[in-house]
Amino acid sequence: MQAVVTADGDEAVLKIQEPHRESEQEATALERWDGNGAIRLLAHDPEEHALLLERCVPGTPLSEARTEGSMDVLVGLLPRLWKSSEGFSPIEDEAPHLVEDIESARDERLKDAALSYLRDLVPSQGERVLVNQDLHGENVLAAEREPWLVIDPKPLAAEREFSAASIVRSNELGHSKRDVLYRLDRERARGWTIAQTVAWTSDSEYHPRHVETARWLLESR
């Protein structure tokens, strides 16, 4: 990403994406949100995988704000992001990729639990909405237009409880069993968090913390 100034003199950010299924509908999600709780999409060139985005100033991540209200910020943003899921890839399309990643987990107990949750949750979902797979403290920035704005969405069509996974796993907001359980609400949210967290351990720099998070959630049932 690169800070730029538009022809109108507005500050913006130019983002060139590496093609990947998780981000291929990022521009569509930003258009659907239309600046409501998220940065605005100013222009999009799909052939060049280029997005011209609103720049957040000062741009401090929520994870660095060290405010006791961090969870309130994330919880307050969620219902604003739950727009119509029409046109977005459903969780059923993502599930095989999650299964593949879960299968690579080294902890057999976590692997079995994550696969079991995924089998139960995917076909039994409630109302589908637009959800962000990657809403956490580093993807919410301080801004001038609003106090906090979401960046870098990875959109899917899924039930609302799925949205909790990335928040519960948001270790930059505190990494202890108490912190993790405080960020959890409802059994379906627990299941989605365990399934997605075990899947995302496969290539994450936070692998040990993700494993701990999933274990704490599994042990607290």
Phi, psi and omega in degrees: 000148183220133176288134181221170174237129182285171178299336178274359179087010180274142175286137181211178178230131175261122182242121175257119185269146163277123182306127180201143185300327184290337184244003186293340177252019180301313181299320180296320178295316179297322176295319181295321180285329176052043176082000181276089181088356182224162177297154179273142171273119182268326179197159184211128175242094185297329181292326179265000183054042185245135177236131172259119191239152170302138178266132177273127177235124011279347176084016179291128178294147176304328181295338180261354184287336179054039179261145179290346182265017183302317179295323179297323178298310182296315181294325178291329180284328188308304184295338178285337181268346182281073178267182177302138180268005183303128177092353181261150180299132181280160179301333178300327178285331181276334186305316179300326178289322176296317179300315180301318180289321179298321181300338181273357180295141182275336180273108185297323181294316178295318180300312181296319181294316181297316179296321180295315178299316182298317179299322183280322190280319186303312183278355187243024185289156172274207183303134178274138174224173173286120178240156179251115182293344191229042178272109179208181190296340179267349180253021173231120187243147174292137184219176179265320181297320172222158180302321183219138179227143179280139174234168168053053181286150171239090191279151174210163169259115182201174178288161186301323183301334179299331183298338183289337189304308184289333178287314179299323182280357188289078188295340179290348175267009180128126181238092172206165180301320179298316180298314183297313182291330176296324182278358183262144175210128175077147185293322180295323177296322177299314181298312178300321182294315179298312183298310183290323181295317177296321178297319185278359175286341190298324181226031184259142175289345179263023186313306182300321181289321177298319179297315178299316180302312180297321179295315179300317180293321180292321182286341185270003182295000000 
